[in-house]
Amino acid sequence: MKNNVKTLVLSAMFLAIGLVLPFFTGQIPQIGSMLLPMHLPVFLCGLICGWQYGAAVGFVLPLLRYLLFGMPPLLTAIAMAFELLTYGLLSGLLYSRSRWQCIIALYRSLLIAMVGGRVVWGVVRVLMTGVAGEPFTWQLFLSGALLTAIPGIILQLVFIPAVMVALDRTGLVRFSRPKADAPGQAG
């Protein structure tokens, strides 16, 4: 029971951070789309609290932010909800299933989740093309999913492992240990 409450409180904290963090880049929307501030707490939630919580926080965050602050715009929030759900789900699931809870497993989980989330974002944007009334081309996908997001991707690949290493030192997460219940799984 104590761990469930702790996980729920941590998830709520990540949701709150995700609501507030975009205010630091909100004055210049181009910076926000480059640094991807809502992605950071979703990845951390998935890694620390588990894939279920990461997926829930990821899905709710952009929609709640739209309802509270009107940003991101509704169609963007819907596409982001599925993208961030995928980030939280994949990062948490892949990391928790790794035989070794180590930096290599962390990077592998992050990279796969990043690709998966961007693909889901693209698919949702294509499906919403009829609703939005504007075409979603391959060039728009590459620009939005990769080119514009390079600073945010670099930030995620530097910041998230740094936070996880710092949390390892506090004892909240543990690195470099085999999972007792996962014999025979590749790390």
C-alpha positions in Angstrom: 0.0 0.0 0.0 2.8 2.4 0.9 4.5 1.9 -2.5 1.2 2.5 -4.4 0.8 5.8 -2.6 4.4 6.8 -3.2 4.0 6.0 -6.9 0.7 7.9 -7.2 2.3 10.9 -5.5 5.3 10.8 -7.8 3.1 10.5 -10.8 1.1 13.5 -9.6 4.4 15.4 -9.2 5.4 14.5 -12.7 2.1 15.7 -14.0 2.4 19.0 -12.1 6.0 19.5 -13.5 4.7 18.8 -17.0 2.0 21.5 -16.5 4.5 24.1 -15.3 7.6 23.4 -17.3 6.3 24.8 -20.6 5.8 28.2 -18.9 9.6 28.6 -19.0 9.5 28.4 -22.8 5.9 29.6 -23.4 6.8 33.2 -24.3 8.6 31.8 -27.4 6.6 28.9 -28.9 9.4 28.0 -31.3 11.7 27.3 -28.2 9.0 25.1 -26.7 8.7 23.1 -29.8 12.5 22.7 -29.9 13.1 21.8 -26.2 9.9 19.7 -25.7 9.4 20.5 -22.0 6.4 18.2 -21.5 8.3 15.1 -22.7 10.9 15.2 -19.8 8.5 14.4 -16.9 6.6 11.8 -18.9 9.8 9.9 -19.7 10.8 10.1 -16.0 7.4 9.0 -14.8 7.5 6.0 -17.1 11.0 5.0 -15.9 10.5 5.7 -12.2 6.8 4.9 -11.6 6.2 2.3 -14.3 4.7 2.1 -17.7 1.1 2.3 -16.5 1.6 5.6 -14.7 3.9 6.9 -17.5 1.3 6.2 -20.1 -1.5 7.7 -18.0 0.4 10.9 -17.2 1.6 11.1 -20.8 -2.0 10.9 -22.2 -3.5 13.3 -19.7 -0.8 16.0 -19.6 -1.3 17.7 -23.0 -5.1 17.5 -22.8 -5.2 18.9 -19.2 -2.8 21.6 -20.2 -5.1 22.5 -23.1 -8.1 22.6 -20.8 -6.3 24.7 -18.1 -4.3 27.0 -20.3 -5.5 26.7 -23.9 -2.1 25.5 -25.0 -1.1 23.5 -26.9 -3.9 23.9 -29.4 -6.6 21.2 -29.3 -5.5 19.2 -32.4 -1.8 19.4 -31.3 -2.8 18.4 -27.8 -4.6 15.3 -29.1 -1.6 14.2 -31.2 0.7 14.9 -28.3 -1.5 12.9 -25.9 -0.9 9.7 -28.0 2.7 10.6 -28.5 3.4 11.1 -24.8 1.3 8.1 -23.9 3.7 6.1 -26.1 6.8 7.7 -24.5 5.6 6.8 -20.9 4.5 3.3 -21.9 7.5 2.3 -23.9 10.2 3.8 -21.8 8.7 2.3 -18.6 7.9 -1.1 -20.1 11.2 -1.6 -21.8 13.3 -0.4 -18.9 11.4 -2.5 -16.4 11.8 -5.6 -18.6 15.6 -5.1 -18.9 17.6 -7.7 -17.1 20.0 -5.1 -15.9 18.8 -1.8 -14.6 21.7 0.1 -16.1 22.6 3.1 -18.2 22.6 1.0 -21.4 19.1 -0.3 -20.7 18.0 3.3 -19.9 19.4 4.6 -23.2 17.9 1.7 -25.2 14.5 2.3 -23.6 14.7 6.0 -24.2 15.7 5.7 -27.9 13.1 3.1 -28.7 10.4 5.1 -26.9 11.4 8.3 -28.7 11.1 6.6 -32.1 7.9 4.9 -31.2 6.3 8.1 -29.8 7.3 10.1 -32.9 5.8 7.4 -35.2 2.6 7.4 -33.2 2.5 11.2 -33.3 2.8 11.1 -37.1 0.1 8.5 -37.5 -2.3 10.5 -35.3 -1.5 13.6 -37.3 -2.2 11.8 -40.6 -5.5 10.5 -39.2 -6.5 14.0 -38.1 -5.8 15.5 -41.5 -9.4 15.2 -42.4 -10.5 17.0 -39.2 -7.8 19.7 -39.4 -8.4 20.3 -43.1 -4.7 20.7 -43.7 -2.4 18.1 -45.3 0.3 16.4 -43.3 3.2 15.6 -45.6 6.3 13.6 -45.2 8.3 16.9 -45.0 6.0 18.1 -42.2 6.6 14.9 -40.3 10.4 15.0 -40.7 10.4 18.7 -39.7 8.2 18.2 -36.6 9.4 14.8 -35.5 13.1 15.3 -36.1 14.6 18.5 -37.4 12.9 21.0 -35.1 13.1 18.6 -32.2 16.9 17.9 -32.3 17.7 20.3 -29.3 14.9 18.6 -27.3 16.1 15.1 -28.2 19.6 16.0 -27.1 18.3 17.5 -23.9 16.3 14.3 -23.2 19.4 12.1 -23.9 21.5 14.2 -21.5 19.0 15.3 -18.8 17.0 12.1 -18.2 20.1 9.8 -17.6 21.6 12.5 -15.4 18.5 12.6 -13.3 18.3 8.8 -13.1 22.0 8.6 -12.0 21.3 11.3 -9.4 18.3 9.3 -8.2 20.4 6.2 -8.1 22.7 7.9 -5.6 19.7 8.8 -3.4 18.4 5.2 -3.6 15.1 6.0 -5.4 16.2 4.0 -8.5 19.0 1.4 -8.8 21.5 0.8 -11.6 23.8 -2.1 -12.4 21.9 -4.8 -10.7 20.3 -7.9 -12.2 16.6 -8.4 -11.7 16.0 -11.5 -9.6 12.8 -12.4 -11.5 14.3 -12.2 -15.0 16.7 -15.1 -15.5 17.6 -15.6 -19.1 16.5 -12.2 -20.4 19.0 -10.2 -22.4 20.1 -7.0 -20.7 
